[in-house]
Amino acid sequence: MKHVFRIALLFCALPLLLAASGDNARYQTVGGKIMCMCSCDQMLLKCNHVGCPYSARMISQLKENLNKSSNDADVLNFFRREWGVTSVVEPSRHGFELLAWVLPFAGLGTGMVLVILVARKWKTQPAAGAKTEARLDPKLEELRQRARRETEL
């Protein structure tokens, strides 16, 4: 009888335990995308700045917003509005911040295309110096021949 009671208790408590770990994981995930605004250059949940004037208030706002909203994007947008765009490490995927996602790939692609075009051009065209052999003044050519004979080269 005791074992049946323990098993029933475990099955009743299991959803609560899973929900608590899910909430903690969400708290860690969203909190890991927010910068502390005390200029310590650390993430909000890892700010170890002694006497930080911002982290306690920001953490309480994070917990409050996570309880109010089930959408992580809404929580991050709250911090963008309240603390500025730089408070959230990950830029949003719309508006001007979309450039932060697009420009690295566009720059890399453009650079690769330019390297390929330049390499093809070099491959199809010989170097400028290889086209024509430099012709020397006949007197200089005569001196060159004499130097080769005298040095036996």
BALOBA-1460 file (C-alpha; in Angstrom, 3 decimals):
// residues 153
<rec num="1" residu="m" x="0.000" y="0.000" z="0.000"/>
<rec num="2" residu="k" x="2.856" y="2.373" z="0.844"/>
<rec num="3" residu="h" x="4.451" y="1.767" z="-2.542"/>
<rec num="4" residu="v" x="1.227" y="2.520" z="-4.387"/>
<rec num="5" residu="f" x="0.861" y="5.783" z="-2.461"/>
<rec num="6" residu="r" x="4.475" y="6.789" z="-3.247"/>
<rec num="7" residu="i" x="4.052" y="5.988" z="-6.928"/>
<rec num="8" residu="a" x="0.810" y="7.989" z="-7.075"/>
<rec num="9" residu="l" x="2.516" y="10.910" z="-5.330"/>
<rec num="10" residu="l" x="5.426" y="10.735" z="-7.764"/>
<rec num="11" residu="f" x="3.086" y="10.842" z="-10.774"/>
<rec num="12" residu="c" x="1.247" y="13.823" z="-9.294"/>
<rec num="13" residu="a" x="4.449" y="15.716" z="-8.510"/>
<rec num="14" residu="l" x="6.200" y="14.916" z="-11.796"/>
<rec num="15" residu="p" x="4.368" y="17.550" z="-13.908"/>
<rec num="16" residu="l" x="5.110" y="20.184" z="-11.279"/>
<rec num="17" residu="l" x="8.801" y="19.270" z="-11.262"/>
<rec num="18" residu="l" x="8.990" y="19.320" z="-15.052"/>
<rec num="19" residu="a" x="7.213" y="22.674" z="-15.232"/>
<rec num="20" residu="a" x="9.602" y="24.125" z="-12.665"/>
<rec num="21" residu="s" x="12.640" y="22.954" z="-14.595"/>
<rec num="22" residu="g" x="11.080" y="24.294" z="-17.825"/>
<rec num="23" residu="d" x="10.498" y="27.690" z="-16.201"/>
<rec num="24" residu="n" x="14.082" y="27.748" z="-14.950"/>
<rec num="25" residu="a" x="15.374" y="26.810" z="-18.392"/>
<rec num="26" residu="r" x="13.285" y="29.587" z="-19.966"/>
<rec num="27" residu="y" x="14.534" y="32.028" z="-17.328"/>
<rec num="28" residu="q" x="18.153" y="31.052" z="-18.104"/>
<rec num="29" residu="t" x="17.608" y="31.201" z="-21.870"/>
<rec num="30" residu="v" x="15.925" y="34.600" z="-21.956"/>
<rec num="31" residu="g" x="18.186" y="36.003" z="-19.235"/>
<rec num="32" residu="g" x="21.188" y="34.876" z="-21.292"/>
<rec num="33" residu="k" x="20.103" y="37.177" z="-24.126"/>
<rec num="34" residu="i" x="20.010" y="40.328" z="-21.978"/>
<rec num="35" residu="m" x="23.017" y="42.478" z="-21.076"/>
<rec num="36" residu="c" x="23.354" y="44.125" z="-17.700"/>
<rec num="37" residu="m" x="23.285" y="47.873" z="-18.217"/>
<rec num="38" residu="c" x="25.836" y="48.691" z="-15.503"/>
<rec num="39" residu="s" x="28.626" y="48.736" z="-18.142"/>
<rec num="40" residu="c" x="30.249" y="45.581" z="-16.747"/>
<rec num="41" residu="d" x="29.861" y="43.960" z="-20.215"/>
<rec num="42" residu="q" x="28.323" y="40.806" z="-18.755"/>
<rec num="43" residu="m" x="25.066" y="39.026" z="-19.275"/>
<rec num="44" residu="l" x="22.321" y="39.991" z="-16.830"/>
<rec num="45" residu="l" x="22.253" y="36.697" z="-14.947"/>
<rec num="46" residu="k" x="26.048" y="36.571" z="-14.692"/>
<rec num="47" residu="c" x="26.680" y="40.149" z="-13.559"/>
<rec num="48" residu="n" x="29.077" y="39.997" z="-10.631"/>
<rec num="49" residu="h" x="29.513" y="43.743" z="-10.356"/>
<rec num="50" residu="v" x="29.572" y="44.532" z="-6.640"/>
<rec num="51" residu="g" x="26.805" y="46.968" z="-5.794"/>
<rec num="52" residu="c" x="25.331" y="46.858" z="-9.297"/>
<rec num="53" residu="p" x="22.569" y="49.466" z="-9.433"/>
<rec num="54" residu="y" x="20.743" y="47.761" z="-12.313"/>
<rec num="55" residu="s" x="20.919" y="43.962" z="-12.098"/>
<rec num="56" residu="a" x="18.456" y="43.459" z="-9.226"/>
<rec num="57" residu="r" x="15.836" y="45.670" z="-10.879"/>
<rec num="58" residu="m" x="16.393" y="44.093" z="-14.292"/>
<rec num="59" residu="i" x="16.177" y="40.553" z="-12.891"/>
<rec num="60" residu="s" x="12.900" y="41.361" z="-11.123"/>
<rec num="61" residu="q" x="11.546" y="42.818" z="-14.387"/>
<rec num="62" residu="l" x="12.672" y="39.670" z="-16.194"/>
<rec num="63" residu="k" x="10.870" y="37.387" z="-13.724"/>
<rec num="64" residu="e" x="7.753" y="39.577" z="-13.810"/>
<rec num="65" residu="n" x="7.630" y="39.602" z="-17.614"/>
<rec num="66" residu="l" x="8.265" y="35.868" z="-17.879"/>
<rec num="67" residu="n" x="5.302" y="35.272" z="-15.568"/>
<rec num="68" residu="k" x="3.061" y="37.661" z="-17.563"/>
<rec num="69" residu="s" x="3.999" y="36.584" z="-21.080"/>
<rec num="70" residu="s" x="4.452" y="33.157" z="-22.587"/>
<rec num="71" residu="n" x="6.268" y="34.613" z="-25.595"/>
<rec num="72" residu="d" x="10.019" y="35.173" z="-25.163"/>
<rec num="73" residu="a" x="10.056" y="37.755" z="-27.975"/>
<rec num="74" residu="d" x="7.615" y="39.937" z="-26.007"/>
<rec num="75" residu="v" x="9.904" y="39.822" z="-22.984"/>
<rec num="76" residu="l" x="12.926" y="40.778" z="-25.093"/>
<rec num="77" residu="n" x="10.954" y="43.574" z="-26.755"/>
<rec num="78" residu="f" x="10.048" y="44.905" z="-23.304"/>
<rec num="79" residu="f" x="13.747" y="45.154" z="-22.461"/>
<rec num="80" residu="r" x="14.449" y="46.832" z="-25.810"/>
<rec num="81" residu="r" x="11.803" y="49.452" z="-25.070"/>
<rec num="82" residu="e" x="12.651" y="49.892" z="-21.390"/>
<rec num="83" residu="w" x="16.462" y="49.702" z="-21.464"/>
<rec num="84" residu="g" x="17.323" y="50.384" z="-25.097"/>
<rec num="85" residu="v" x="18.197" y="48.248" z="-28.099"/>
<rec num="86" residu="t" x="21.671" y="47.441" z="-26.758"/>
<rec num="87" residu="s" x="20.249" y="45.723" z="-23.685"/>
<rec num="88" residu="v" x="19.335" y="42.669" z="-25.764"/>
<rec num="89" residu="v" x="22.308" y="40.885" z="-27.268"/>
<rec num="90" residu="e" x="20.419" y="39.160" z="-30.063"/>
<rec num="91" residu="p" x="19.099" y="41.717" z="-32.569"/>
<rec num="92" residu="s" x="15.499" y="41.446" z="-33.660"/>
<rec num="93" residu="r" x="14.723" y="40.069" z="-37.096"/>
<rec num="94" residu="h" x="12.872" y="43.084" z="-38.474"/>
<rec num="95" residu="g" x="13.528" y="46.715" z="-39.268"/>
<rec num="96" residu="f" x="17.005" y="48.188" z="-39.198"/>
<rec num="97" residu="e" x="18.281" y="45.454" z="-36.867"/>
<rec num="98" residu="l" x="17.733" y="42.948" z="-39.679"/>
<rec num="99" residu="l" x="20.979" y="44.290" z="-41.170"/>
<rec num="100" residu="a" x="22.896" y="42.711" z="-38.287"/>
<rec num="101" residu="w" x="21.702" y="39.309" z="-39.546"/>
<rec num="102" residu="v" x="22.068" y="39.990" z="-43.289"/>
<rec num="103" residu="l" x="25.298" y="41.994" z="-43.648"/>
<rec num="104" residu="p" x="27.812" y="39.366" z="-42.459"/>
<rec num="105" residu="f" x="26.520" y="36.814" z="-44.948"/>
<rec num="106" residu="a" x="26.202" y="39.388" z="-47.732"/>
<rec num="107" residu="g" x="29.768" y="40.609" z="-47.100"/>
<rec num="108" residu="l" x="31.129" y="37.076" z="-47.070"/>
<rec num="109" residu="g" x="29.286" y="36.202" z="-50.283"/>
<rec num="110" residu="t" x="30.447" y="39.379" z="-52.034"/>
<rec num="111" residu="g" x="34.037" y="38.767" z="-50.973"/>
<rec num="112" residu="m" x="33.957" y="35.193" z="-52.267"/>
<rec num="113" residu="v" x="32.539" y="36.317" z="-55.624"/>
<rec num="114" residu="l" x="35.243" y="38.983" z="-55.959"/>
<rec num="115" residu="v" x="38.014" y="36.490" z="-55.163"/>
<rec num="116" residu="i" x="36.649" y="34.052" z="-57.759"/>
<rec num="117" residu="l" x="36.400" y="36.792" z="-60.417"/>
<rec num="118" residu="v" x="39.938" y="38.042" z="-59.771"/>
<rec num="119" residu="a" x="41.338" y="34.487" z="-59.799"/>
<rec num="120" residu="r" x="39.624" y="33.775" z="-63.138"/>
<rec num="121" residu="k" x="40.976" y="36.994" z="-64.607"/>
<rec num="122" residu="w" x="44.504" y="36.135" z="-63.487"/>
<rec num="123" residu="k" x="44.161" y="32.634" z="-64.894"/>
<rec num="124" residu="t" x="43.005" y="33.768" z="-68.350"/>
<rec num="125" residu="q" x="45.386" y="36.717" z="-68.733"/>
<rec num="126" residu="p" x="49.139" y="36.265" z="-68.478"/>
<rec num="127" residu="a" x="51.140" y="38.702" z="-66.416"/>
<rec num="128" residu="a" x="52.043" y="42.005" z="-68.101"/>
<rec num="129" residu="g" x="55.803" y="41.367" z="-67.942"/>
<rec num="130" residu="a" x="55.524" y="37.933" z="-69.565"/>
<rec num="131" residu="k" x="53.916" y="39.211" z="-72.771"/>
<rec num="132" residu="t" x="56.927" y="40.874" z="-74.341"/>
<rec num="133" residu="e" x="60.581" y="40.287" z="-73.836"/>
<rec num="134" residu="a" x="62.421" y="43.459" z="-73.022"/>
<rec num="135" residu="r" x="64.701" y="44.547" z="-75.846"/>
<rec num="136" residu="l" x="67.946" y="46.132" z="-74.840"/>
<rec num="137" residu="d" x="70.045" y="48.654" z="-76.640"/>
<rec num="138" residu="p" x="72.433" y="46.820" z="-79.022"/>
<rec num="139" residu="k" x="75.467" y="48.212" z="-77.186"/>
<rec num="140" residu="l" x="74.114" y="46.916" z="-73.854"/>
<rec num="141" residu="e" x="73.396" y="43.525" z="-75.429"/>
<rec num="142" residu="e" x="76.969" y="43.387" z="-76.726"/>
<rec num="143" residu="l" x="78.301" y="44.163" z="-73.229"/>
<rec num="144" residu="r" x="76.076" y="41.466" z="-71.765"/>
<rec num="145" residu="q" x="77.391" y="38.861" z="-74.210"/>
<rec num="146" residu="r" x="80.977" y="39.906" z="-73.403"/>
<rec num="147" residu="a" x="80.322" y="39.595" z="-69.653"/>
<rec num="148" residu="r" x="78.899" y="36.096" z="-70.141"/>
<rec num="149" residu="r" x="81.947" y="35.021" z="-72.164"/>
<rec num="150" residu="e" x="84.388" y="36.417" z="-69.634"/>
<rec num="151" residu="t" x="82.634" y="34.855" z="-66.651"/>
<rec num="152" residu="e" x="81.860" y="31.655" z="-68.543"/>
<rec num="153" residu="l" x="78.156" y="31.607" z="-67.760"/>
